[in-house]
Amino acid sequence: MAQLWGGRFTKETDKLVYNFNASIGFDQKFYKQDIEGSIAHVIMLGRQGILTKEESNQIVDCLCSIRADVENGVLEISDEYEDIHSFVEATLIDRLGDVGKKLHTGRSRNDQVALDMRLYTRLQVLETDDLLKELLETILKIMEENVDTIMPGFTHLQKAQPITLAHHMGAYFEMFKRDRSRLHDIYVRMNYCPLGSGALAGTTYPLDRELTAELMGFYGPTLNSMDGVSDRDYLIEFLSAASTIMMHLSRFSEEVIIWNSNEYQFVEIDDAYSTGSSIMPQKKNPDIAELVRGKTGRVYGALMSLLTTMKGIPLAYNKDMQEDKELSFDAMDTVKGCIALFNGMLATMKFNKERMYASANGGFTNATDAADYLVNHGVPFRDAHGIIGQLVLYCIDQKKAIDELSLEELKAISPVFEADIYDAISMETCVSKRLTIGAPGQEAMKKVIEEERAYLNEDWDIDDEYKIR
Ligand code: ARG
């Protein structure tokens, strides 16, 4: 048990209390950010004359060596310390002696931890964004290759109208594009530095908060020290964006699972991304998609947990806020893992174009177009709808598709039908006539694909802003 604050205590902390209170088991995850923050703090203390240049340089060098030693496995983060901040400071004092004791001048663990979590979350925003961009590349490639791949579009999981695979994929492209834009918004809003807020009321030292903010790639310092130490809005926003990403991935996974089922066989998941059964030799299961769908709940859980933790906390710092870490870390790793795995599965998945076409063709997906045919020949839409309804009933009875009926059979239901009906309701016509922007028709689709390609090429690269070393 090693603590920074023993002075006013006359008794040892109870062991159970110590363990309950300690956070080193999980906050060591941001040791790099903790050291990064300390380096910036000490450089600033040196420039402001609060420490001598020499003291400042010595501490910076030693912090760099501690970071390198942790990275190389020479130095193990020991859980006999209360938290990562104590571990780094104690190691510094151990290596440097009295000079090391000056590190924490003009700083509290409250602004320190607020900074560390913000730096760590900012990195997650960037890494999640990179992964989403890779996923969008995969989706766009599938779109470019499948402008003519006809499949049924569904509502209520019932075949509705023919679309293309490019069009279906394009819906997910839009979703993940919005997810990226949410991350960009969060980045811009969160990128202010809480260091220098002290415990809650700033400090009496002449700190240069602009300098530390700039050294760590922030736009500037936060403007209220009480808010600086107790704001976790950015993390709630990130968990909310992560939850939305997971919701989108989960919907997509659900579709992959349905498409991969024996009944549909629209897709085949690559062997490398499926698993077998221990008892049923014929099985090839879509476990990755199921896990992504299943893990969504964990990320929602982290969001609900933090919202609940924060709702009753008076200003400023309270220990409840230590609970912002474990579930958030889990959610961050989960969302990144899920995007990467889903991307791998999607990039290697085979689409069974014949099955998709046959499914679209066999499910009366051209019934709307058959009604439109009648409308174009002067029948009011409501009457046309009724006539085609009767036609579908007849087809079900005869076990035939609309275009398998003879012209006589069609005319028996409505004399308006002529020989050109067959062309008017072919799958190809149904798709290619849908030309308004956003629709599956090839010409409309190609324009959208061009725009999406330009978005991926020219897109604001958040990486250029700043990336933690
Ligand atoms: N482990 C603490 C946390 O995560 C660090 C801040 C401790 N501050 C304090 N006043 N006890 O929030």
Residues whose N, C-alpha, C, O or C-beta is under 5 A from the ligand:
A	BS01	LIG	S23 D83 R109 N110 V113 M321 Q322
